């Protein structure tokens, strides 16, 4: 069997459940047994299965609830119902609710294996389609992480390596570089993709609220705690918790976070009872955690626990060759979201956007393009659509100051022409058609001069 299929068997008749699991394990399936409906629900929350075989009638939680839970948590999983002759009508109801099929007791092992084999073939076909989609993503991007620069190629290669694992990841980078987008891409490309992705901004919460938000609390734990409440760790159980601005967590909560990560248990505020959780933690910060450790504001042991793997996102100014790609992406996105018809963006406007320093990184570029799309009235984004900041910034760019031309005095016209052709080609990321337009010459003339100057 090229890639093992995981099967969950739920049956409160333990000997029967073990017999079903053993008969499937003998032909290569990886089987997990739950001997109660409640245990089955927990396993569906915490783990991933391709096939779920459940008895219809059990004490307490029954097969219909298992089916309902599976359809919410593992929508691609196939659910097979086991039933006695007296409950066939209910089993048919289960099929109408999304079950793959039902088998009657006593089970015919040959029939069971045939049903599971057919379900596993469909699962493998689905996996092949996912793999094909992954190959397309490898060619054209990684879940919305856009960039064709060497710096982003390095980032995407690292993301592909770590996405399928459960390792804790620390994402660093300046504000606006896309840390949450990267965290979401890691989750969507992991085996936990059908489980919750929960985001928590640590800087937005006061010290005394953060612990309750992370771990939950019981009724009466503190003034105002009038009911029991789950924390974000429990909400993310089985999935991924993304903690943004993790460098702002107070030192007291850091101790409890470290304990939760090392033990896989959390304790709600106001009680001493531990609760098991299975959560992948992805955290992010734009703070220098090394300095925070040196000053005693951040625990070194927690730092090492968070950064089992680290990803550093480059600022936009260090990957200017991606600006055109991002402009086109955001232009398409905002044109659709605001129902506007924009046919193009002028070379002059692109030039300003390429030269701007982008202190707010990709987030600022995205907002600027949205602003341009919203205020445009003629279907072409031009200088008059730029924000005031961009127009002011553009006016102060070194390339636009006339006094900068003085340093060419004493140089030959050939040297000056070669310089401008080289710089214009850099601005257009090597696009000769656009460079020719900016320089005000024909493309054939530009080709001839490039050959002449070897620019």
PyMOL commands that set and color helices and strands:
alter all, ss='L'
color gray80, all
select helices_A, chain A and resi 14-25+37-46+63-73+85-96+109-140+150-163+179-188+202-204+207-215+232-235+246-248+251-263+289-294+300-306+316-318+320-337+347-355+361-375+383-385+388-395+398-400+402-408+413-427+432-439+443-453
alter helices_A, ss='H'
color red, helices_A
select strands_A, chain A and resi 6-10+30-34+51-55+78-83+101-104+169-172+197-201+240-244+265-267+274-276+280-285+309-312+344-345+380-381
alter strands_A, ss='S'
color yellow, strands_A
deselect
rebuild
show_as cartoon
